[in-house]
């Protein structure tokens, strides 16, 4: 973990309200694994606490994060003049375990960011990605380069109509005699639905990355705690990646 200054040097919109930022860092933060995140603080935009962002990609001293414009800070990141000075602390948190077996990726919306590059570390059998609408879909060309993929939208405006977890359920039913490792990220109800599916299929392990608000990133503020059957856990230091049975129960 390092604290490093840098500059946002380019910004690329990829869907409605979603964009990728490239941050050129003054120093290398070291090796990054899928699931790690950074705490980012902007200079001159607003006197705010740092915000957590999953790492989408890192090459040498250039870090890419994916941002959804949902509030005052993220909207200002979308509108600010570049280059924009920032500071980051990271890489933080744990990462997805790299387990041999029948591996699939399941992502909901912006949750695609921390799981997409698992394909560089694991042999991925299939990727499932769900978006709300066609306007919020992104990385379609990149997803389609994976041998087997399924994309859905809630309203049917792009590819298959329906919730992506329903298509995952169909896949597990058709392959019920095969154990799977599922790597997932999305809102908590999305992860809970996957956990519920996993309980029905013996040998299925589901590793989920949780999205939550936090103020520090290293366990001091206690703003990201989750109540589990075994007690409280901190998303920033115990996660953000958990086996879902550790969060929701066996």
BALOBA-1460 file (C-alpha; in Angstrom, 3 decimals):
// residues 250
<rec num="1" residu="x" x="0.000" y="0.000" z="0.000"/>
<rec num="2" residu="x" x="1.363" y="3.396" z="-1.003"/>
<rec num="3" residu="x" x="0.161" y="6.989" z="-1.077"/>
<rec num="4" residu="x" x="0.950" y="8.439" z="-4.489"/>
<rec num="5" residu="x" x="0.147" y="11.679" z="-6.259"/>
<rec num="6" residu="x" x="-0.924" y="11.735" z="-9.866"/>
<rec num="7" residu="x" x="-3.039" y="13.346" z="-12.562"/>
<rec num="8" residu="x" x="-6.127" y="12.270" z="-14.420"/>
<rec num="9" residu="x" x="-4.827" y="12.571" z="-17.975"/>
<rec num="10" residu="x" x="-7.812" y="11.317" z="-19.981"/>
<rec num="11" residu="x" x="-11.449" y="10.447" z="-19.555"/>
<rec num="12" residu="x" x="-13.456" y="8.184" z="-21.826"/>
<rec num="13" residu="x" x="-17.256" y="7.902" z="-21.638"/>
<rec num="14" residu="x" x="-18.280" y="4.269" z="-22.250"/>
<rec num="15" residu="x" x="-22.031" y="4.403" z="-21.523"/>
<rec num="16" residu="x" x="-24.644" y="6.773" z="-20.148"/>
<rec num="17" residu="x" x="-23.193" y="8.169" z="-16.928"/>
<rec num="18" residu="x" x="-20.220" y="5.741" z="-16.927"/>
<rec num="19" residu="x" x="-16.653" y="6.627" z="-17.842"/>
<rec num="20" residu="x" x="-13.093" y="5.382" z="-17.512"/>
<rec num="21" residu="x" x="-10.407" y="7.588" z="-15.996"/>
<rec num="22" residu="x" x="-6.712" y="7.108" z="-16.678"/>
<rec num="23" residu="x" x="-4.509" y="8.338" z="-13.840"/>
<rec num="24" residu="x" x="-0.832" y="8.879" z="-14.469"/>
<rec num="25" residu="x" x="0.946" y="8.260" z="-11.166"/>
<rec num="26" residu="x" x="4.186" y="9.835" z="-10.034"/>
<rec num="27" residu="x" x="5.353" y="6.493" z="-8.635"/>
<rec num="28" residu="x" x="4.488" y="2.851" z="-9.238"/>
<rec num="29" residu="x" x="2.140" y="1.375" z="-6.607"/>
<rec num="30" residu="x" x="3.307" y="-2.176" z="-7.263"/>
<rec num="31" residu="x" x="1.448" y="-5.305" z="-8.282"/>
<rec num="32" residu="x" x="-2.340" y="-5.134" z="-8.567"/>
<rec num="33" residu="x" x="-4.682" y="-8.138" z="-8.535"/>
<rec num="34" residu="x" x="-8.346" y="-8.360" z="-9.596"/>
<rec num="35" residu="x" x="-10.474" y="-7.153" z="-6.699"/>
<rec num="36" residu="x" x="-8.013" y="-4.597" z="-5.301"/>
<rec num="37" residu="x" x="-9.169" y="-1.005" z="-4.962"/>
<rec num="38" residu="x" x="-7.789" y="2.472" z="-4.300"/>
<rec num="39" residu="x" x="-8.941" y="5.433" z="-2.267"/>
<rec num="40" residu="x" x="-8.919" y="8.518" z="-4.480"/>
<rec num="41" residu="x" x="-8.896" y="12.140" z="-3.372"/>
<rec num="42" residu="x" x="-9.180" y="15.031" z="-5.806"/>
<rec num="43" residu="x" x="-7.355" y="18.333" z="-5.447"/>
<rec num="44" residu="x" x="-9.227" y="21.554" z="-5.988"/>
<rec num="45" residu="x" x="-12.624" y="20.055" z="-6.790"/>
<rec num="46" residu="x" x="-13.961" y="19.840" z="-3.279"/>
<rec num="47" residu="x" x="-12.591" y="19.326" z="0.212"/>
<rec num="48" residu="x" x="-13.842" y="15.789" z="0.573"/>
<rec num="49" residu="x" x="-12.870" y="12.499" z="2.073"/>
<rec num="50" residu="x" x="-11.297" y="10.001" z="-0.337"/>
<rec num="51" residu="x" x="-13.613" y="7.751" z="-2.322"/>
<rec num="52" residu="x" x="-13.089" y="4.035" z="-3.045"/>
<rec num="53" residu="x" x="-12.822" y="2.820" z="-6.634"/>
<rec num="54" residu="x" x="-12.147" y="-0.667" z="-7.936"/>
<rec num="55" residu="x" x="-9.054" y="-0.932" z="-10.092"/>
<rec num="56" residu="x" x="-10.049" y="-1.705" z="-13.656"/>
<rec num="57" residu="x" x="-6.558" y="-1.923" z="-15.110"/>
<rec num="58" residu="x" x="-2.965" y="-1.003" z="-14.350"/>
<rec num="59" residu="x" x="-0.057" y="-0.802" z="-16.759"/>
<rec num="60" residu="x" x="3.227" y="0.482" z="-15.369"/>
<rec num="61" residu="x" x="2.400" y="3.793" z="-13.683"/>
<rec num="62" residu="x" x="-0.990" y="4.333" z="-15.372"/>
<rec num="63" residu="x" x="-4.022" y="3.302" z="-13.369"/>
<rec num="64" residu="x" x="-7.511" y="3.021" z="-14.850"/>
<rec num="65" residu="x" x="-10.694" y="3.157" z="-12.835"/>
<rec num="66" residu="x" x="-14.309" y="3.006" z="-13.940"/>
<rec num="67" residu="x" x="-16.670" y="5.595" z="-12.512"/>
<rec num="68" residu="x" x="-20.446" y="5.894" z="-12.496"/>
<rec num="69" residu="x" x="-21.685" y="9.454" z="-12.117"/>
<rec num="70" residu="x" x="-24.168" y="9.115" z="-9.261"/>
<rec num="71" residu="x" x="-23.387" y="12.017" z="-6.920"/>
<rec num="72" residu="x" x="-21.694" y="15.376" z="-6.549"/>
<rec num="73" residu="x" x="-18.124" y="14.061" z="-6.499"/>
<rec num="74" residu="x" x="-18.400" y="11.573" z="-9.356"/>
<rec num="75" residu="x" x="-20.270" y="14.115" z="-11.480"/>
<rec num="76" residu="x" x="-17.473" y="16.612" z="-10.935"/>
<rec num="77" residu="x" x="-14.939" y="13.971" z="-11.997"/>
<rec num="78" residu="x" x="-16.957" y="13.673" z="-15.180"/>
<rec num="79" residu="x" x="-16.966" y="17.435" z="-15.789"/>
<rec num="80" residu="x" x="-13.600" y="18.687" z="-14.477"/>
<rec num="81" residu="x" x="-10.929" y="20.055" z="-16.774"/>
<rec num="82" residu="x" x="-7.987" y="17.747" z="-17.438"/>
<rec num="83" residu="x" x="-5.334" y="17.171" z="-16.319"/>
<rec num="84" residu="x" x="-6.767" y="17.013" z="-12.808"/>
<rec num="85" residu="x" x="-4.476" y="16.503" z="-9.819"/>
<rec num="86" residu="x" x="-5.382" y="13.622" z="-7.498"/>
<rec num="87" residu="x" x="-3.822" y="11.448" z="-4.834"/>
<rec num="88" residu="x" x="-4.458" y="7.767" z="-4.325"/>
<rec num="89" residu="x" x="-3.780" y="5.214" z="-1.623"/>
<rec num="90" residu="x" x="-3.516" y="1.623" z="-2.737"/>
<rec num="91" residu="x" x="-3.663" y="-1.075" z="-3.750"/>
<rec num="92" residu="x" x="-6.042" y="-1.902" z="-0.898"/>
<rec num="93" residu="x" x="-8.123" y="-4.898" z="0.103"/>
<rec num="94" residu="x" x="-7.834" y="-8.523" z="-0.847"/>
<rec num="95" residu="x" x="-8.301" y="-10.041" z="-4.297"/>
<rec num="96" residu="x" x="-10.248" y="-12.836" z="-5.936"/>
<rec num="97" residu="x" x="-8.786" y="-16.287" z="-5.200"/>
<rec num="98" residu="x" x="-7.445" y="-17.893" z="-8.349"/>
<rec num="99" residu="x" x="-8.970" y="-21.358" z="-8.175"/>
<rec num="100" residu="x" x="-8.643" y="-24.057" z="-10.812"/>
<rec num="101" residu="x" x="-11.889" y="-25.518" z="-12.059"/>
<rec num="102" residu="x" x="-14.989" y="-24.515" z="-13.971"/>
<rec num="103" residu="x" x="-14.807" y="-20.737" z="-13.646"/>
<rec num="104" residu="x" x="-17.487" y="-18.264" z="-14.661"/>
<rec num="105" residu="x" x="-17.797" y="-14.503" z="-14.219"/>
<rec num="106" residu="x" x="-21.088" y="-12.835" z="-13.319"/>
<rec num="107" residu="x" x="-21.294" y="-9.038" z="-13.275"/>
<rec num="108" residu="x" x="-24.058" y="-6.532" z="-12.743"/>
<rec num="109" residu="x" x="-23.505" y="-3.133" z="-14.371"/>
<rec num="110" residu="x" x="-20.510" y="-1.236" z="-13.042"/>
<rec num="111" residu="x" x="-19.635" y="-4.420" z="-11.136"/>
<rec num="112" residu="x" x="-17.934" y="-5.539" z="-14.340"/>
<rec num="113" residu="x" x="-14.923" y="-3.343" z="-13.475"/>
<rec num="114" residu="x" x="-13.187" y="-5.516" z="-10.829"/>
<rec num="115" residu="x" x="-13.956" y="-8.906" z="-12.431"/>
<rec num="116" residu="x" x="-13.394" y="-8.329" z="-16.138"/>
<rec num="117" residu="x" x="-9.621" y="-8.737" z="-16.087"/>
<rec num="118" residu="x" x="-9.822" y="-12.045" z="-14.241"/>
<rec num="119" residu="x" x="-9.673" y="-13.506" z="-17.749"/>
<rec num="120" residu="x" x="-5.964" y="-12.608" z="-17.758"/>
<rec num="121" residu="x" x="-5.362" y="-14.759" z="-14.677"/>
<rec num="122" residu="x" x="-7.818" y="-17.639" z="-15.036"/>
<rec num="123" residu="x" x="-9.320" y="-19.826" z="-17.703"/>
<rec num="124" residu="x" x="-12.886" y="-18.518" z="-17.869"/>
<rec num="125" residu="x" x="-15.594" y="-20.840" z="-19.187"/>
<rec num="126" residu="x" x="-18.300" y="-18.205" z="-19.587"/>
<rec num="127" residu="x" x="-19.044" y="-14.609" z="-18.672"/>
<rec num="128" residu="x" x="-22.517" y="-13.326" z="-17.775"/>
<rec num="129" residu="x" x="-23.074" y="-9.557" z="-17.739"/>
<rec num="130" residu="x" x="-26.315" y="-7.774" z="-16.954"/>
<rec num="131" residu="x" x="-27.223" y="-4.130" z="-17.562"/>
<rec num="132" residu="x" x="-30.417" y="-2.208" z="-16.889"/>
<rec num="133" residu="x" x="-30.738" y="-0.795" z="-20.397"/>
<rec num="134" residu="x" x="-28.876" y="-0.584" z="-23.695"/>
<rec num="135" residu="x" x="-27.796" y="2.972" z="-22.808"/>
<rec num="136" residu="x" x="-25.980" y="1.727" z="-19.682"/>
<rec num="137" residu="x" x="-24.158" y="-1.130" z="-21.437"/>
<rec num="138" residu="x" x="-20.410" y="-0.925" z="-22.005"/>
<rec num="139" residu="x" x="-17.369" y="-2.993" z="-23.066"/>
<rec num="140" residu="x" x="-19.625" y="-4.982" z="-25.390"/>
<rec num="141" residu="x" x="-16.873" y="-5.529" z="-27.995"/>
<rec num="142" residu="x" x="-14.436" y="-6.652" z="-25.308"/>
<rec num="143" residu="x" x="-16.965" y="-9.039" z="-23.737"/>
<rec num="144" residu="x" x="-17.780" y="-10.573" z="-27.116"/>
<rec num="145" residu="x" x="-14.133" y="-11.557" z="-27.602"/>
<rec num="146" residu="x" x="-14.502" y="-14.093" z="-24.791"/>
<rec num="147" residu="x" x="-15.355" y="-17.497" z="-26.257"/>
<rec num="148" residu="x" x="-18.688" y="-17.893" z="-24.467"/>
<rec num="149" residu="x" x="-20.659" y="-14.939" z="-23.144"/>
<rec num="150" residu="x" x="-24.202" y="-13.899" z="-22.350"/>
<rec num="151" residu="x" x="-25.392" y="-10.315" z="-22.049"/>
<rec num="152" residu="x" x="-28.829" y="-9.288" z="-20.838"/>
<rec num="153" residu="x" x="-30.699" y="-6.080" z="-20.165"/>
<rec num="154" residu="x" x="-33.565" y="-5.746" z="-17.718"/>
<rec num="155" residu="x" x="-35.781" y="-4.137" z="-20.359"/>
<rec num="156" residu="x" x="-34.660" y="-6.225" z="-23.353"/>
<rec num="157" residu="x" x="-33.230" y="-3.243" z="-25.212"/>
<rec num="158" residu="x" x="-29.965" y="-5.138" z="-25.874"/>
<rec num="159" residu="x" x="-29.466" y="-8.890" z="-26.320"/>
<rec num="160" residu="x" x="-31.470" y="-11.058" z="-23.907"/>
<rec num="161" residu="x" x="-34.293" y="-9.686" z="-21.801"/>
<rec num="162" residu="x" x="-34.291" y="-10.368" z="-18.069"/>
<rec num="163" residu="x" x="-32.115" y="-10.394" z="-14.972"/>
<rec num="164" residu="x" x="-28.683" y="-11.893" z="-15.549"/>
<rec num="165" residu="x" x="-29.032" y="-14.058" z="-12.434"/>
<rec num="166" residu="x" x="-31.924" y="-15.894" z="-14.112"/>
<rec num="167" residu="x" x="-29.636" y="-16.872" z="-16.988"/>
<rec num="168" residu="x" x="-26.986" y="-18.000" z="-14.507"/>
<rec num="169" residu="x" x="-29.619" y="-20.171" z="-12.835"/>
<rec num="170" residu="x" x="-30.503" y="-21.779" z="-16.177"/>
<rec num="171" residu="x" x="-26.822" y="-22.488" z="-16.825"/>
<rec num="172" residu="x" x="-26.329" y="-24.096" z="-13.421"/>
<rec num="173" residu="x" x="-29.423" y="-26.250" z="-13.919"/>
<rec num="174" residu="x" x="-28.171" y="-27.487" z="-17.303"/>
<rec num="175" residu="x" x="-24.773" y="-28.258" z="-15.762"/>
<rec num="176" residu="x" x="-25.948" y="-29.370" z="-12.330"/>
<rec num="177" residu="x" x="-23.450" y="-32.237" z="-12.140"/>
<rec num="178" residu="x" x="-20.470" y="-29.900" z="-12.490"/>
<rec num="179" residu="x" x="-19.078" y="-27.774" z="-9.633"/>
<rec num="180" residu="x" x="-18.433" y="-24.112" z="-10.435"/>
<rec num="181" residu="x" x="-16.384" y="-21.236" z="-9.101"/>
<rec num="182" residu="x" x="-18.361" y="-18.046" z="-9.661"/>
<rec num="183" residu="x" x="-16.592" y="-14.676" z="-9.563"/>
<rec num="184" residu="x" x="-19.081" y="-11.857" z="-9.125"/>
<rec num="185" residu="x" x="-19.539" y="-8.178" z="-8.406"/>
<rec num="186" residu="x" x="-22.663" y="-6.078" z="-8.212"/>
<rec num="187" residu="x" x="-25.159" y="-4.623" z="-5.736"/>
<rec num="188" residu="x" x="-25.805" y="-6.561" z="-2.529"/>
<rec num="189" residu="x" x="-29.259" y="-7.864" z="-3.630"/>
<rec num="190" residu="x" x="-27.581" y="-9.194" z="-6.775"/>
<rec num="191" residu="x" x="-24.930" y="-11.003" z="-4.703"/>
<rec num="192" residu="x" x="-27.554" y="-12.348" z="-2.324"/>
<rec num="193" residu="x" x="-29.492" y="-13.787" z="-5.257"/>
<rec num="194" residu="x" x="-26.332" y="-15.569" z="-6.447"/>
<rec num="195" residu="x" x="-25.724" y="-16.886" z="-2.930"/>
<rec num="196" residu="x" x="-29.262" y="-18.270" z="-2.869"/>
<rec num="197" residu="x" x="-28.596" y="-20.024" z="-6.180"/>
<rec num="198" residu="x" x="-25.302" y="-21.406" z="-4.964"/>
<rec num="199" residu="x" x="-26.935" y="-23.160" z="-2.022"/>
<rec num="200" residu="x" x="-28.963" y="-25.242" z="-4.480"/>
<rec num="201" residu="x" x="-25.977" y="-26.615" z="-6.404"/>
<rec num="202" residu="x" x="-23.477" y="-28.724" z="-4.514"/>
<rec num="203" residu="x" x="-19.839" y="-27.784" z="-4.969"/>
<rec num="204" residu="x" x="-20.539" y="-24.245" z="-6.150"/>
<rec num="205" residu="x" x="-18.282" y="-21.569" z="-4.667"/>
<rec num="206" residu="x" x="-19.230" y="-17.925" z="-5.132"/>
<rec num="207" residu="x" x="-16.690" y="-15.173" z="-4.542"/>
<rec num="208" residu="x" x="-18.285" y="-11.744" z="-4.497"/>
<rec num="209" residu="x" x="-16.779" y="-8.277" z="-4.423"/>
<rec num="210" residu="x" x="-18.886" y="-5.889" z="-2.344"/>
<rec num="211" residu="x" x="-19.549" y="-2.271" z="-3.247"/>
<rec num="212" residu="x" x="-19.908" y="0.004" z="-0.230"/>
<rec num="213" residu="x" x="-19.128" y="3.473" z="1.054"/>
<rec num="214" residu="x" x="-15.979" y="3.952" z="3.115"/>
<rec num="215" residu="x" x="-13.991" y="6.906" z="4.343"/>
<rec num="216" residu="x" x="-10.530" y="5.513" z="5.044"/>
<rec num="217" residu="x" x="-9.922" y="2.206" z="3.248"/>
<rec num="218" residu="x" x="-7.886" y="0.557" z="5.994"/>
<rec num="219" residu="x" x="-10.230" y="-0.280" z="8.854"/>
<rec num="220" residu="x" x="-10.291" y="2.846" z="11.016"/>
<rec num="221" residu="x" x="-13.590" y="4.563" z="10.204"/>
<rec num="222" residu="x" x="-15.779" y="1.408" z="10.512"/>
<rec num="223" residu="x" x="-18.085" y="2.844" z="7.866"/>
<rec num="224" residu="x" x="-18.021" y="-0.278" z="5.695"/>
<rec num="225" residu="x" x="-18.858" y="-2.969" z="8.247"/>
<rec num="226" residu="x" x="-21.243" y="-5.776" z="7.353"/>
<rec num="227" residu="x" x="-23.125" y="-7.862" z="9.906"/>
<rec num="228" residu="x" x="-22.632" y="-11.579" z="9.169"/>
<rec num="229" residu="x" x="-23.651" y="-14.786" z="11.000"/>
<rec num="230" residu="x" x="-20.127" y="-14.885" z="12.464"/>
<rec num="231" residu="x" x="-19.968" y="-11.219" z="13.466"/>
<rec num="232" residu="x" x="-19.019" y="-7.960" z="11.816"/>
<rec num="233" residu="x" x="-16.504" y="-7.771" z="8.962"/>
<rec num="234" residu="x" x="-14.902" y="-4.744" z="7.342"/>
<rec num="235" residu="x" x="-15.198" y="-4.580" z="3.583"/>
<rec num="236" residu="x" x="-11.989" y="-2.560" z="3.284"/>
<rec num="237" residu="x" x="-9.642" y="-4.865" z="5.208"/>
<rec num="238" residu="x" x="-11.433" y="-8.236" z="5.357"/>
<rec num="239" residu="x" x="-12.650" y="-7.826" z="1.758"/>
<rec num="240" residu="x" x="-13.857" y="-6.474" z="-0.544"/>
<rec num="241" residu="x" x="-13.914" y="-10.065" z="-1.845"/>
<rec num="242" residu="x" x="-15.681" y="-12.683" z="0.263"/>
<rec num="243" residu="x" x="-16.952" y="-16.201" z="-0.168"/>
<rec num="244" residu="x" x="-20.662" y="-15.404" z="-0.044"/>
<rec num="245" residu="x" x="-21.314" y="-18.137" z="2.523"/>
<rec num="246" residu="x" x="-19.158" y="-16.121" z="4.945"/>
<rec num="247" residu="x" x="-21.474" y="-13.131" z="4.498"/>
<rec num="248" residu="x" x="-24.951" y="-14.623" z="4.168"/>
<rec num="249" residu="x" x="-24.487" y="-18.027" z="5.826"/>
<rec num="250" residu="x" x="-23.978" y="-21.609" z="4.724"/>
